[in-house]
Amino acid sequence: MSYNIGLLLSVVYMIGILLLGGDIFCVTAVRNNLDAIALTVAYRISLEGRLSDATVQLVQDEGADIRDLTHYTPPIGGTVIFEVYKEYVPIILQKSTMEIVVRRTAVVGFYETKNG
């Protein structure tokens, strides 16, 4: 009899652990996706010299949003600071929505295009 009660109690804890593991996995996957998007955005900012509308549209097509933290167009060699973020509704970590943010900088004119 005590074996059955112990088994039932442990199942409740195991379900909680599995849900927590699922949340951690999902948050990690979202953060890795945002990191890849931010790397592409940094490359495009370096080539274009600013955060263009096409780059913002690219981020939005991936299901994320972007914030420009510099608020000006920097000269060549200047830096642009930006954040790519996405909202995530967790299963068990929190009751409210989480905002997962990746902050990056890009140096304008760092990458050089080669013609021909």
Summary of the structure (lengths in Angstrom):
residues: 116
radius of gyration: 21.1
end to end distance: 79.3
largest distance: 79.3
contacts: 301
relative contact order: 0.19
helix: 48%
strand: 21%
